[in-house]
């Protein structure tokens, strides 16, 4: 079981980080950059294994649901989970 920490979905944030590595996205969140929307809900980490990041000895997962042809869409999300 994982915890859904929250997401980025502001167009400015999506444009800044869409092409970054998963580790860079976790670092972006941890440094307080962008407009990260906190959720903190239990969630399944199933299917996120290939997006696993170990950052400062903690495990995170990054999930991207982004339409790269429309980075201004409010339907773009970059979600971050922790195990």
Helices and strands as residue ranges (DSSP letters): E 2-8, H 11-17, H 22-30, E 37-43, G 49-51, E 52-55, E 58-65, E 77-82
